[in-house]
Structure formats: C-alpha cells, structure tokens
Amino acid sequence: MASTIAPVTKRACLGVACQNVEVNLKCPTCLKLGVESYFCSQDCFKKSWTEHKVLHKQPKTGLYDPFPDFKYTGSVRAMYPLSPMRKVPDHIPRPDYHNDGIPKSELKARGPKVEILNEKQIEGMRKVCRLAREVLDIAAAFVKPGVTTDQIDEVVHNACIERDSYPSPLNYRFFPKSCCTSVNETICHGIPDQRVLLDGDIINIDVTLYHEGFHGDINETYYVGEKAMQDPDSVRVVETARECLDKAIEIVKPGMPFREPGNVIEAHAKSRGTSVVKTYIGHGVHFLFHAAPNVPHYAKNKAVGVAKPGMCFTIEPMINLGTYKDKTWPDDWTSTTLDGKRSAQFEHTLLVTETGVEVLTARLPTSPGGPVSLIEIRSGEPAPKFEEKAETFFKSTM
C-alpha cells in the first residue's frame, strides 16, 4: 500500500549512553501512543527502561482505538473520540428520523412499488441534487494530507446548513455523523473520526442532503496527495469504479430491467481484474432516503422491475482490488474489504426521462477530482484474483 512506512535506517538508539545508529527495534508502548522510538537491541531497551518509560507519561493526545480486540482487515483503524453530534438549526426542515433515528416513513412504505414523480416533485429532486453536488465539491476541495475525516464532516455539515438543508445521514438509523468518509479498504459507511488523511490514501465521501422534502444522494472517491495517483492499484480501482458507474448510466432508459446494470458493471470490473461488492446496492431516492427499486451492481442478480419515466434511483458500484466479500466493524456501520485491499465507489442520483436518463448529480466543470490515466502495471505481475459467488442478501447504501 502507498502508505507503508519505509525501512528505518541510521536512526540513533535511545538507550542510555548508547551511540549506536544501527537500530531495528521499536518500543511497543510508544507505537500505541504514536511516538517514534528506536533501540539497537533488546538488552539496550531493558537497561534503559527506567528512564525511557517516563516518555509514556507525557501528555496524551486523548485519541484511542475503541475496538482494540477487533481483527481489522487492513491498516485503517477507528480513531476516537468522536466529536459530538452536530446541531441543525431549528428553522431547517428535518426528516422523520432526525430525533429518534427511526425512518418511520421508509418502514411504512416498504414494498416493491416504485414511485413515479410528477413535475413538481422532479423539480424538487433537481434542486436538492444540485445542492448535493455543491456540498460534495466543497468537501472534495478540502481533501489533502493532514486533515481528519471529522474535519471533512464538519465542512459537509456547515455547507448543508448554509443551504438550508439537513444532512440526511445524521442520525439515520443512529448514524452519528453528517456524511460517510471511507478510506482505503473501507467499502462504504465509514464514520468520520480523528484519523488523519495520509499522502497515498484514497477516500470516498458520501453526501446526501434533505431539502424541501427531498433527498439528493451522491458520492465520489478522491486521491489524497500525489502518492495515490502514482500507485497503479489505487488508480486501477478508482478509475474502474468511476467507469463502471458511467457504463451503467449509459444503458438507463425506459424499459431497462433493474437487474441489467449489474451485468454491465461486473463485466467491466472483471476486465480490470477487480471484483464487485454484493452486499450493498443502489436504491430509489426521493422524499424517502431509501426506497424501491433495488439496483444490485453484480451480474445475474434477481432484481425485479423495469425503469419508467419519472423514477429516481441511485447506481453506486463498489469495486474492490481483491475479494468482493466485506467485514463490518463493531460500530455496525463501517464496511471494509475482507482481505484488506482497497475499494472505491462512485454514485449518482438518476432520473428516468421519456427518452433516456438525466444525471441529477452530474459533475460541474469546476468539480474537484475527475478521471486520471491508468498506470501500466509492470510486466510479469500476476493479475489479481477475485471471487464470484454472490451473497444471498443485500442492503441499501447511503
């Protein structure tokens, strides 16, 4: 991975009265505290313990991993404490779950019926999706090495408030933040926390606004710093995910079976040696955050129904470098790849028209990010393997 620490060379030993610069041991306690300390040998470490352990009592950052016994699949860790849940001014209209976390209208509307929006409702969707694009672009412009995902969440929250909009993820089924930030091996639903972005990371930012009774849903994956854009695998997974969404949108029109985007997406993903996440799907979106239809992203799925003019839904493929399988953290939200390899995702809210499709959350000429050229893999490297067995269940994503 691009964020791997380079081998340590020519660092001075911290042993008492030791002048050795050939060091290869690190203090395990300092590692947990995020402090660099090196020793030339186990004996030197033991002899210096009385003096060295004083460093462990220095003022702490207050940051901690809330799941120390959890078997993470990759390098990303939860970094708590979470900041307090952000406030929304009283004058801004809120969805029905804002107080107790329960989307009652969604639960009541469960079923296969897909809403056909009228012209007034379509205009409401166009407006909220334009605002969602604005907010995502503001957040994307803030992405750089050294910022935390919690700071990105604050930017998103404030941009929503400035547009008299409620950040739809906030307290949706008890989600504690105003957007999702999914870094590296995180597939989706990452909770913004105190983790600092590193040069070489990739990050997906998933934004949804609730404005004047409608939800607009969008996400994109961005490169953090120059190192990420120089890493062939990171570029491959990000650009494949971007192209998978583009190719799926190309086939959307009246009469399109909702099972069909998955065939297009998986065919392109396979051509790049990547896999498609089976657990999370696209969904209807309008006056409900998540609704029918279900739009799986993998091939040979059993989704029912066909697209009709006036329908709004998302397509949001999640593409992995390795296995399609996922593992959820103990926070019951953060989903990561089972093998710890990187994942990328892109999402648009779409409106089916009489003749085709309108991308309500389309990029603007000024939108940050955008496609980059693939980096040719060195000859002789084996193509990554991936699994094809589909899960027997799925969930809607944010």
PyMOL commands that set and color helices and strands:
alter all, ss='L'
color gray80, all
select helices_A, chain A and resi 28-33+42-47+49-57+104-108+119-141+149-162+172-174+225-229+232-250+260-271
alter helices_A, ss='H'
color red, helices_A
select strands_A, chain A and resi 25-26+38-39+166-167+180-183+186-188+202-211+214-223+275-276+280-284+291-295+312-315+318-320+326-328+335-337+343-345+348-352+357-359+395-396
alter strands_A, ss='S'
color yellow, strands_A
deselect
rebuild
show_as cartoon
